[in-house]
């Protein structure tokens, strides 16, 4: 990263990298993955207990769902995340 980038710009670039990694991962798993699998495969798991576990990946997935690039589908008892069909 450039020394001229502001902390905000650095953070936004980092978020884009994580979003792109999630999109690439979901592209290689067209049937979908759950959040815990995404966090584990990207090595961004958090150790926080309960509802706060893997919040980084979940926050990024929510951004991708809000932008219409990722969808959540129910398959049996699993709520899978996958690329949204175009």
PyMOL commands that set and color helices and strands:
alter all, ss='L'
color gray80, all
select helices_A, chain A and resi 7-27+35-41+50-52+55-66
alter helices_A, ss='H'
color red, helices_A
select strands_A, chain A and resi 70-75+78-83
alter strands_A, ss='S'
color yellow, strands_A
deselect
rebuild
show_as cartoon
